[in-house]
Amino acid sequence: MAENRTRRGAVVDGRGRSVKPLDPVGLHLLRRHDVIPAPLLRQIALDVDPKWTKYGYFIILLNLSAWLLCSGGIAAYMLFRSGNSIWDPVPLLILAVQFVLMFGSMVGMWYAARKMRFPYFVRALLKHKRCASCGYDLQGLAAHNDGSVACPECGSFWLLTAPEVVEFDGAATVEKNRSKQAAGVVLGLLTLALFGGVLFSFMNARRMQVGGMRVRPTAAVTQPAPPAASRPVLDGSAPIRQDE
């Protein structure tokens, strides 16, 4: 069936050919209405992943803001509060790791959500009579002897009457994946909090180390006492010699 994967990001069509399916949610967020009309594309995307379809822009903006806030906060701490030079290699390394970690978490969250909804790309598109490879309208096209419909645009073959296509229900799909999505969000937040705390601890330890080196007291130098013969007399009389 069309859901059998052949390689990463690809499926097989009704004739066993390897094709790469469209991501309706990605097309919707990118406003690729040249492939599928906007109202239909939104409906297909809602069947696949309603959370990203409705709140995708907000999720991206929220993660980008958190990423910039954390990285900017660490940079400001290094410049104005830690007392370290901005070119100190340890804080720079910590800032770079935090930068990559936050950006990687944002990209990883998108790909994790895409991987979770990948099995439903073909079903949702075929349910709405759209080619899963190019988005061409398959409505009204004659089926071949094996029941597959050939796409005139890309040449892919699709079984529009397959049970998993006819019985596909977007609401049931959402309910099935709800617990997995919640667990993924919680795990991601805990991971970010753990790594952020570790990195900040290393940076704070470096600040204390550099601060201690700068305020380290120098050893006091004591001057020897002058001899008694040369001690000044405050009452104006002559100094007393030791041999008298």
N, C-alpha and C positions, 0 to 999 in steps of 0.2 A: 504494500500500500504506500501511499505518498508520504507517510510519516516515517518510513524507514530511512535512517540516516546512512549516507555513504561516506562522507567526510565532514570535517568540521564546517558547520554552517550550511550544509547542503542536504537535500532529500532526493528521493527518486519519484518520478512521475508515474503515470499509469502504464507506460511502456518500459519502465525500468531505467530511464535516462536520469543522470545526475543533474539536478538543477538547484539553483540557489533561490529560496523563497524570499518574498518581500516581507519587510517588517511594517505592518500597518501603523503601529504606534510611532515608530521612528519617522515614517513618512508624514504622519499627522503633525508631529512636533516640528518638523522641518518645513511644513506647509507645502508638501509636494503634491499639489492638487492637479498638476499636469498629468499625473499617472492615473489617479482615481478622483472623481469629483469630491469636493469638500464634505458635503453632508454624508455621502456614502462612506467615505474614508473614516470619518469620525465614528460612524456606527460600527464599522468593522473593528476599529481600534478599541472601542468600548467593550466589544465582545471578547477581545484578547486580553486587555489589561486596563480596566477602568481607572485605576489609581493613577497611573502614569499619563493616561489620556486626559484626565481632568486636572491633575495637579503637577504635571511634568515640569512646566516652566517654573512654578513655585519651588519644587524640590531642587531643581538645578540652581536657582537663585539663592536658596537657603544654604545649600552646601558650598556654593562659591563664596558667599558672605562669611560663613564660618571659617573657610580656608583662608581668606584674606585677613580676617580678624585675628586668627591665631598666629599666622606668620607675621603680620604687622605688629601684634602685641609683643612677640618675642624680640623682634628687631628693635622696637622702642625700649624694651627693658634693657637690651644690650647697650643701647646708646646713652640712655639717660639715668638709669638706676643702678646698673651693675658696676659701673666704674671701669669696665674693661674697654679695651680698644675694639673698634668695630672689626679690625683685622685679626683679632685673636682667633687662632684656628679652631679652638674647641667650640666656642659659641657659634662660629660660622658653620661648623660641621653639624651642630645640633639644629641650627636653623634650616640647613639644607635637608636634613633628614625629616624634620617636621613638615617642610614644604612638600617634599615628595610623598610623605605619608598621607597628608590631607588630600592632595590631588589624586593620588592613587586610590584612596577610599571612595572619592566621588566617581571616578571612572569605573572602579570595580563594582560599585553599587549599580550603575547603569547596565553593565554587562551581566551582572548576576540576575537582574530583573529580566533582561532580554533572554538569557538562557532559560529562565523559568517559563517564559511565555512562548519560547520557540516551537514546542510541539503543536501549538494552536494556530500558527500562521496559516498553514495550508487549509485547515478545516474552516476557519473563519472566512477566508477569501473565497473558497469554493462554495461555501454556504450562500454567499451573496453573488454567486455566478461571476466571479472575477478570477482571471488567471493568476495562480499563485506565484508565477515567475516574473510577469511583466505588468499585471494589472489589467489586461485587456478584457473587455466585456464579452463573456461567453454566452450571454443570454440568447436563446433562439438558435444556436448552432446545432447541426445534426450530429448525432453520436455515431461512432463506428460500430462494427459488429461486436467488439469486446465491451461496448458501453462507454468507452472513453471519448472525450471531446477534444479535438485538436485546436490549439490556439493559433489563429492565423498570423499573429504577430511574432511569436518566438518559436513556434513549432512544438511546444510541450503538450503532452496528453494528460488529461485529468478525468478522474471518475467522479462525476458530479452526483451520482446516485449511490455512492458508497455509504454504508450505514453510519460510519463515524462522521461523515459530512452532513448527512440528513439529520442525524440526531444531535448534532453539536449544539450546546447550550452555553452561551457566554456566562450567564449568571451562575450556573453550576461550576464552571471553571474557576470563577472568582472565589467562590466559597471553598473550593477544594484547596486553593493555594493560599488562603488567608493566613493560616497558622504558619506556613513556611515563610511568608513575607515578614510576619511579625517577629519570628525568631531571628531572621536575618538582620532586621533593623536593630534589635536588642544586642545581638552579638557584635555588630559593627560598632555601635556606640560604646560598648564595654571595651572593645579592642582599642579604639581611639583614646578613650580615657586612660587606659593602662599605659599605652605608649607615650601619650602626652605627659603623664605624671613622671614617668621614668626620665624622659628627656629634660623636663624642667628641673628635676632633682639633680641631674648631672650638671646642668648649667648653673644652678644655685651653688653647688659645691665648688665649681670653678670660680665663681664670683668671690666666695669666701676665701679660697686659696690665694687668688690674686690680691684681694684686699689685705690679707694677712702679710703677704710679702711686702706690700707697700708701707705698712705702718709698723714694721718690725723695729723695735727700739735698738739703738746702738749702745755698746758697752760704755759705762761711765769711766772717764779717765781721772784718777785722783792725783793731785799735785802734792809732792812731799812738803812737810812743814819746814819753814825757814829755821836756821839755827838760832839759839837763844841770844847770842851776842848781837845779832842784827835785828832783834825785835825792837820796834819803836817803843819809846816811853812816852806816855801821854801827859804826865805831870810836869814835864820840862826838865827833870833831873837827869843826870848822866846814867847811862845803862849800867847795870851791875854786871861785873865780869865774874866769870865762874871761878877764877883762881884766887879771888880775894877772900 
